[in-house]
């Protein structure tokens, strides 16, 4: 029973997924706060961008593989293959979207206005990732919907959100590259 409690804690993002209203959205929002906290910590410690990117890539891979393994165990306990309380998939997708775009906007983060920081770029990055990811995760267009309907088990639960994060991240990279061209 203790392993179920451990899986429940991780898969629900320590209870965020048990929110009465919109657990996936709550999980995505809390993920952004956690991501900002770690990014600020990396900034304070002077962590190079390539190391930061590597850390997020490794964390994403760990979440993905853990989810593939743990979701079926927890789902069996709940008697529901993709229970709404499971939000690790939203955490994964949100982190992927944020981390893919971050190298293009990092220079705007954690600096005061006089040093070149730009609140609007930072707010755009976070808002674009949050709303874009939630929109694709809810609507499940194109390949995302096909994955959701056809891929079962832990892989299906994790993969559709990973693809959502990759789509949002890819679109964001294009958007912020275009934005840099006009600056």
N, C-alpha and C positions, 0 to 999 in steps of 0.2 A: 504493500500500500504506500510506502514512503516514496517509491519511484514514481507512482502516479502523482503524488503531491509535487515532486520535483518537476515532472513534465508539465503539470498544470501551471506551476509558477512561471516557467519559461514560456510555454506556449500562449499563455494569457497575458504576457508581459506584466507579471506580478499582480494580476487581478484587473488590469485595464480592460481586458477582453470580457470581463464579467459586468461591464457597464450595462445598465438597463437600456440605454439609448445609444444606437450607432457605435457598437464596440469597435468596429474596424476603423472608424473615423477617430475615435478616442485613442486607439492604438497608434494610428498614424501621427496624431498630434503630439502624443507623448514621445514618440520616436524623434520628432523634430526637436523637441526640448532636450532630449538626451544627446542627439547629434550635435546640437549647438554647444552644449556643455563640454563634450569631448573636443570639439573643434576649438573652443576657447582654451581649453587645457593644452592642446597641441600648440596653439599660438603662444601661450605664455611660456611653454617649454622650448620654443623655437624649433619644433619638429619640422624637418623639411617636407615639402609637398609630396615628394615621391614616397617617403616613409608613411605619411598620413594616408595616401592613396592605397598603399600596400596594406596598411592596417584595416581600412574599410573593406578592401577586397577579401582579405582573409576572414574578417568578421562575417561578411556576406556569405562566403563559401561555408563557413561553420554553421551559420543559421540555416542555410539551404539543406545541407546534409543532415543536420540535427532534425530539422523539420520532417524530412523524408522518413527518418527513423522513428521519431517520437509521435508524429501525428496519428499513425495507425494505432499505436498503443493507447493514447489518450482517447481517440475516437471510439475504440472498442469499449473503453470504460464508460463513455458517455452514450454509447449506442447511436452515434451520429458521425458520419464520415467527415463532414466539414462543419463542425459546430461553430456557431457565431463567436463563441468565446475564444476560439483559436485565432490569435492576431499576430503570431510570429511571422506569418506570411506577409502581412501588411508592414511589419517592421522591416523585413527584408526588402520589399519593393520600395518603400520610402527611403531607406538608406541608399539603395542602388541609384535611385533618381537624384538624390542630393549629392552623392559622392561623384557621380559622372560629370555633373555640371560644375562642381566646386572648383576645380583647377582654373576655370575660366572666370571665376568671380572672387577668388580668394583674396586678391589684392584690395578688395573693397571691404573686407570683413575686419572687425575689431580695431578699427582705426578711427580717430576723431576726424571731423570734417576738415580741419586744417591740414591733416596729414594725407588727405586724399581719400578718406573713407566716404562711402556713398550709401546712405541708408536706403535709398530707392532701389539700388541694384541688389542689395542684400534682401530687402523685403520682396522684391520681384523673384529672386531665386527661391526663397522659402515658399512664397505663395504659389508660384508656378509648380513647384514640386508637389506641394500638398494638394492643391486643387486638381492638378493634372493627374496625379496618381489616383486620387479618390474617384474622379470622373471615370477614368479607364477601368478601375477596379469594379465600380458599380455597373457601368454599361457593358463591359466586356465585349468590345467590338472586335471584329476580324479574328485573328489567330488566338487572341486571348479567350474569346468565347469558345472557340473550338477546343482549346486546351481544357477549359473549365468543364466542358461537357464530356470530353472523350478520355481524358487522362485521369485515372482514379487513384485513390490512396494518397499517401503523403506526397508523392511526386506531383500529383495534380493540384493539391492544395498549395504547394509551394511554387510550382512552376508558373501558374497564371499570374501571380503577383510579381514574380521575378521579371516576367516578360513585360508587365505593366511598367515596372520601374525602368527597364531598359528602353522602352518606347518614350517615356517621359524624359528620361535622361538624354536620349538621342535628340529629341525635339528641342530640349533646353540647350544642348550644346550648339545646335544650329542657330537658335534664337540669339544666344549670347555672343556667338561668333559674328553674326550679322550686326548686333548692337556695337561690338568693338570696332567693326569696320567704319561705323558712322561717328565714332568718337575720336 
